[in-house]
């Protein structure tokens, strides 16, 4: 009887029971069905109410509302009879590896609160294993953070107030950066992982690789490359939404498994020499070291380290150009320093012939031109680089109209024959494709 009373007293605000499970914040011009499936979560509303009431000390839940949702989680605001509020987060399928994503978030919040004394909302209830949850899904129940969004009042603040807030934010980030760990990886509570020090997690890309923890930067970067190698070897196609250009067109750049593997294997030959050589580049504790780290990011080595982790998606011609530059005698000497005779202290493991360099330059020119083609189309549509077809529901029809105009302009601009037009239509990336 008590369960029925509690359920009858709870009202849903601004949505129907069916709308609780669905995603409405965006639509997609292509691949919409799959995108919506990856953001749909089925769960038991009555169980959700009971979980909230138990987590709040058996207070009665009088209503549940669904605030504007994010991309990876369903968020609900539960109001209790005494006026108190709690937030419930339920991860979408696209949020990350089941169990581990939720478990790590809970552990990170706990660590930040208990070890760093940061004002993190308390988590009175959570479950990271859907199979063991009465809700039928993973969830986190946490206190509602007090206050208002900074963006709502920022322009009304005085310079002194703004400076004070920036200092407070700096204090928080300082505590986070000073937290020392002996390994790189995600945080977990002991009861949420196996007894082994490291675990393998199958993520959305379905590749089984070592995912940490890692004892140092070298191991971390190596694991990143091994993940890319595994993806290249496992999958026949490369994700077109992640590609920077309109590839595979007439006389255009054609991504291949062989090219990606070659770049990754070349990187493995030299990466140990381009890692940061002092702790200041890994742990930002004081402003002089922080400035040093920012300068490091501008170097050739830093660009290589930042791009190598997306080789499966795209960019291998650019990474190959960086590797070729690194292999130049004058550049390599700067990386490994000179010996007493003016030679590099360590011979460069990479050797490219004149023919190799010419082929690389030719491929890079094609890749760069195709990247420019896509950038022009995106600009004509009025969307951002890396756009995956997502639009606000109210803009859907207008974006479809602009996309149609941009496509016709592109085909007219790039096609010199009817056959070329057909080839460009086949590789046009901004629409559903058969077999995808």
C-alpha positions in Angstrom: 0.0 0.0 0.0 2.8 2.4 0.8 4.3 1.9 -2.6 1.0 2.7 -4.3 0.5 5.9 -2.2 4.0 7.2 -3.1 3.5 6.6 -6.8 0.1 8.3 -6.9 1.5 11.4 -5.2 4.3 11.9 -7.7 3.6 14.0 -10.7 5.5 14.3 -14.0 6.2 17.8 -15.1 6.7 19.0 -18.7 6.8 15.4 -20.2 4.8 12.2 -20.5 6.1 8.9 -19.1 7.1 7.8 -22.7 9.1 11.0 -23.2 11.2 10.2 -20.1 13.1 7.6 -22.1 13.6 9.4 -25.4 16.0 12.1 -26.6 14.5 15.3 -27.9 17.2 17.9 -27.7 18.5 17.3 -31.3 17.6 15.8 -34.6 20.0 14.4 -37.3 20.1 15.0 -41.0 21.5 11.6 -41.5 21.9 8.4 -39.4 19.1 9.7 -37.2 17.6 6.3 -36.2 20.9 5.1 -34.9 21.7 8.3 -33.1 18.3 8.2 -31.3 18.8 4.6 -30.4 22.1 5.4 -28.8 20.3 7.9 -26.6 17.2 5.9 -25.6 17.1 4.4 -22.1 14.4 2.1 -20.8 13.8 2.1 -17.1 11.0 1.7 -14.5 9.5 5.0 -13.4 8.0 3.6 -10.2 11.3 2.0 -9.2 13.0 5.4 -9.9 10.6 7.1 -7.4 11.2 4.5 -4.8 15.0 4.8 -5.2 14.8 8.5 -4.8 12.6 8.3 -1.7 14.9 5.8 -0.1 18.0 7.8 -0.9 16.4 10.9 0.7 15.5 9.2 4.0 12.0 8.0 3.0 10.8 11.5 2.0 7.8 11.6 -0.3 8.6 12.6 -3.9 5.9 14.9 -5.2 7.1 15.6 -8.7 9.8 14.6 -11.3 10.8 16.9 -14.1 13.2 16.5 -17.0 15.5 19.5 -17.4 17.2 20.2 -20.8 19.1 17.0 -21.4 22.8 16.5 -22.3 24.2 14.3 -25.0 25.2 11.4 -22.8 22.8 11.2 -19.8 19.2 11.5 -18.9 18.9 13.9 -16.1 15.8 14.3 -13.8 15.0 16.7 -11.0 13.0 15.1 -8.1 11.3 17.5 -5.7 10.4 16.1 -2.3 7.4 17.1 -0.1 9.6 19.2 2.2 10.9 21.2 -0.8 14.3 19.5 -1.0 15.6 18.4 -4.5 17.9 15.7 -5.8 19.2 15.0 -9.3 19.1 11.6 -10.9 21.4 10.8 -13.8 20.8 7.8 -16.0 23.5 7.2 -18.7 22.6 6.8 -22.4 24.0 3.8 -24.3 26.5 6.3 -25.9 27.9 7.4 -22.6 30.7 4.9 -22.5 31.5 1.4 -21.3 28.7 0.0 -19.2 29.3 -0.2 -15.5 32.8 1.4 -15.7 31.6 4.9 -16.8 29.1 5.2 -13.9 31.5 3.5 -11.4 34.3 5.9 -12.3 32.1 9.0 -12.1 31.0 8.0 -8.6 34.5 7.3 -7.5 35.8 10.5 -8.9 33.1 12.5 -7.0 33.9 10.7 -3.8 37.7 11.3 -4.2 37.2 15.0 -5.0 34.9 15.4 -1.9 36.7 13.3 0.7 40.4 13.7 -0.4 40.4 17.1 -2.0 37.6 18.7 0.1 36.0 20.1 -3.1 32.3 21.2 -3.0 31.1 18.2 -5.0 27.4 17.2 -4.7 26.9 14.2 -2.3 25.9 10.9 -3.9 23.4 9.1 -1.5 22.6 6.3 -4.0 24.0 4.8 -7.1 24.2 1.6 -9.1 26.6 0.9 -11.9 25.3 -2.5 -12.9 22.0 -2.4 -14.7 21.3 -6.1 -14.2 21.4 -5.6 -10.4 19.2 -2.5 -10.4 15.5 -2.4 -9.7 15.4 0.5 -12.1 16.6 -1.7 -15.0 19.4 0.8 -15.7 22.5 2.3 -14.1 21.9 5.5 -12.2 23.4 8.1 -9.9 21.3 10.0 -7.3 23.0 13.2 -6.1 22.3 16.4 -4.3 21.3 19.3 -6.4 24.2 21.8 -6.5 23.1 25.1 -5.0 23.5 28.5 -6.8 22.9 29.7 -10.3 24.8 29.2 -13.6 27.8 31.6 -13.8 27.0 32.4 -17.4 23.6 34.0 -16.4 25.3 36.7 -14.4 28.8 37.0 -15.7 28.2 40.2 -17.7 26.7 41.9 -14.6 29.7 41.3 -12.4 32.3 43.9 -11.5 35.9 43.2 -12.6 36.8 42.6 -8.9 34.0 40.0 -8.6 35.2 38.3 -11.8 38.7 38.2 -10.6 37.6 36.7 -7.3 35.6 33.9 -9.1 38.6 33.2 -11.4 40.8 32.8 -8.4 38.3 30.4 -6.8 38.2 28.3 -10.0 42.0 28.4 -10.0 42.1 27.1 -6.5 39.9 24.1 -7.5 42.0 23.3 -10.6 45.1 23.6 -8.5 43.9 21.0 -6.1 43.0 18.7 -8.9 46.4 19.1 -10.6 48.3 18.5 -7.4 46.6 15.2 -6.7 49.4 12.7 -7.2 48.9 9.2 -8.6 51.4 6.5 -9.5 49.4 5.5 -12.6 47.5 7.0 -15.5 43.9 5.9 -15.8 40.4 6.3 -14.4 39.4 6.2 -10.7 37.3 3.4 -9.3 36.2 2.3 -5.8 37.8 -1.0 -4.9 34.4 -2.8 -4.8 33.7 -1.8 -8.4 36.6 -3.5 -10.2 38.3 -6.9 -10.2 41.3 -7.7 -8.0 43.7 -7.3 -11.0 45.5 -3.9 -11.3 44.5 -3.4 -14.9 41.4 -4.4 -16.8 40.4 -4.6 -20.5 37.2 -2.8 -21.4 35.4 -3.2 -24.7 34.1 0.2 -25.6 31.9 1.4 -28.5 34.7 0.6 -31.0 34.6 -3.0 -29.9 38.3 -3.4 -29.7 39.9 -5.3 -26.9 43.0 -3.5 -25.8 44.8 -2.6 -22.6 43.0 0.4 -21.0 45.1 1.1 -18.0 46.1 2.0 -15.5 49.5 2.9 -17.0 52.6 3.7 -14.9 54.0 6.5 -17.1 53.5 8.7 -20.1 55.3 6.3 -22.4 53.0 3.5 -21.5 50.0 5.7 -21.9 51.0 6.9 -25.4 51.9 3.3 -26.5 48.4 2.1 -25.4 46.9 4.9 -27.4 48.7 3.7 -30.6 47.8 0.1 -29.9 44.2 1.1 -29.7 44.5 2.8 -33.1 46.2 -0.2 -34.6 43.5 -2.5 -33.3 40.8 -0.4 -34.8 42.5 -0.2 -38.2 43.0 -3.9 -38.3 39.5 -4.8 -37.1 37.2 -2.5 -39.2 36.8 -2.4 -42.9 35.5 1.2 -43.1 36.6 4.4 -41.4 34.0 6.6 -39.6 33.0 9.2 -42.2 31.6 11.6 -39.6 35.1 11.9 -38.2 36.8 12.5 -41.5 37.9 16.1 -42.1 37.5 15.9 -45.9 35.2 14.6 -48.7 37.4 11.6 -49.6 37.3 9.0 -52.3 36.2 11.4 -55.0 37.6 11.7 -58.6 41.4 12.0 -58.3 40.9 12.7 -54.6 42.5 11.2 -51.4 41.6 7.6 -50.6 42.1 6.6 -47.0 43.7 3.1 -46.8 44.4 0.6 -44.1 48.0 0.4 -45.3 48.7 4.1 -45.0 47.3 4.3 -41.5 49.3 1.3 -40.3 52.4 2.7 -41.8 52.1 6.0 -40.0 51.3 4.3 -36.7 54.3 1.9 -37.0 56.6 4.8 -37.9 55.4 6.7 -34.9 56.2 3.8 -32.6 59.8 3.9 -33.8 60.3 7.5 -32.5 57.7 8.3 -29.9 60.0 7.6 -26.9 62.2 10.4 -28.0 59.5 13.1 -28.3 57.8 12.6 -24.9 58.0 15.5 -22.3 61.3 15.1 -20.5 60.4 16.8 -17.2 57.6 16.5 -14.7 56.6 20.1 -15.3 55.1 19.1 -18.6 52.9 16.5 -16.9 52.0 18.0 -13.6 51.1 21.7 -13.6 51.7 23.0 -10.1 53.1 26.5 -10.4 52.7 29.1 -13.1 56.3 28.9 -14.5 55.9 25.2 -15.2 52.4 25.9 -16.6 53.9 28.4 -19.1 56.6 25.9 -20.0 53.9 23.3 -20.8 51.9 25.8 -23.0 55.1 26.4 -25.0 55.7 22.7 -25.4 52.3 22.4 -27.0 53.4 24.5 -29.9 56.2 22.2 -30.9 56.3 19.5 -33.6 56.5 16.8 -30.9 53.4 18.0 -29.2 51.4 18.1 -32.4 52.4 14.5 -33.2 51.3 13.4 -29.7 48.0 15.2 -30.0 47.1 13.8 -33.4 48.3 10.2 -33.3 45.3 9.1 -31.2 42.8 9.9 -34.0 44.7 8.1 -36.9 41.9 5.5 -37.3 39.4 8.4 -37.9 41.5 10.6 -40.2 44.7 12.7 -40.5 47.3 10.1 -41.4 48.7 12.3 -44.3 49.2 15.2 -41.9 50.9 12.9 -39.3 53.1 11.5 -42.0 54.2 15.0 -43.0 55.1 15.7 -39.3 57.1 12.5 -39.1 59.0 13.4 -42.3 59.8 16.8 -40.8 60.9 15.3 -37.6 63.3 13.0 -39.5 65.2 15.9 -41.0 68.7 16.1 -39.6 68.4 19.7 -38.3 65.1 18.9 -36.5 66.1 15.5 -35.2 69.2 17.1 -33.6 67.0 19.5 -31.7 64.9 16.6 -30.4 67.7 14.3 -29.1 70.4 16.9 -28.9 73.9 16.7 -30.4 76.9 14.7 -29.3 80.4 16.2 -29.0 80.9 16.0 -32.8 77.9 17.8 -34.0 75.9 14.7 -34.8 72.6 13.6 -33.3 73.2 11.8 -30.1 70.8 9.1 -31.3 70.4 8.2 -35.0 66.9 8.8 -36.3 65.0 5.5 -36.7 63.1 7.0 -39.7 64.5 7.1 -43.1 62.6 8.5 -46.1 64.0 8.5 -49.7 63.3 11.3 -52.1 60.7 9.1 -53.8 59.0 8.5 -50.4 58.8 12.2 -49.7 57.4 13.0 -53.2 54.7 10.3 -52.7 53.9 11.7 -49.2 53.7 15.2 -50.5 51.4 14.1 -53.4 49.0 12.3 -51.0 49.1 15.2 -48.5 48.1 17.7 -51.3 45.1 15.5 -52.2 44.1 15.2 -48.6 44.4 18.9 -48.0 42.4 19.7 -51.0 39.6 17.4 -49.9 39.7 18.9 -46.5 39.2 22.3 -48.1 36.3 21.0 -50.1 34.5 19.9 -47.0 35.3 23.1 -45.1 33.7 25.1 -47.9 30.5 23.1 -47.8 30.2 23.3 -44.1 30.7 27.1 -44.3 27.9 27.3 -46.9 25.6 25.3 -44.7 26.5 27.4 -41.7 27.6 24.6 -39.4 30.8 23.9 -37.5 33.8 21.8 -38.4 33.3 18.2 -37.4 29.5 18.5 -37.7 27.8 15.1 -37.5 24.4 16.2 -38.8 22.9 17.2 -35.5 20.6 20.2 -35.5 18.0 21.6 -33.1 14.5 20.3 -34.0 13.3 23.8 -34.9 16.2 24.3 -37.4 15.8 20.9 -39.1 13.9 21.9 -42.2 16.0 25.0 -42.8 19.3 23.1 -42.5 18.0 20.5 -44.9 17.2 23.3 -47.4 20.6 24.8 -47.0 22.3 21.4 -47.3 20.5 20.8 -50.6 21.7 24.1 -52.0 25.2 23.4 -50.8 25.2 20.0 -52.4 24.1 21.3 -55.8 26.8 24.0 -55.7 29.4 21.4 -54.8 28.5 19.1 -57.6 28.5 22.0 -60.1 31.8 23.3 -58.8 33.7 20.0 -58.7 32.3 18.0 -61.6 33.6 18.4 -65.2 31.7 15.5 -66.6 28.5 13.6 -65.9 30.6 10.6 -64.7 32.5 12.8 -62.2 29.2 14.1 -60.9 28.0 10.6 -60.2 31.2 9.7 -58.4 30.9 12.8 -56.2 27.3 12.0 -55.4 28.4 8.5 -54.3 30.9 9.9 -51.8 28.7 12.9 -50.6 29.0 12.4 -46.8 26.0 14.4 -45.6 23.3 11.8 -46.1 22.3 8.3 -45.2 24.2 5.6 -47.1 23.0 2.0 -47.9 24.6 -0.5 -45.6 25.5 1.9 -42.8 
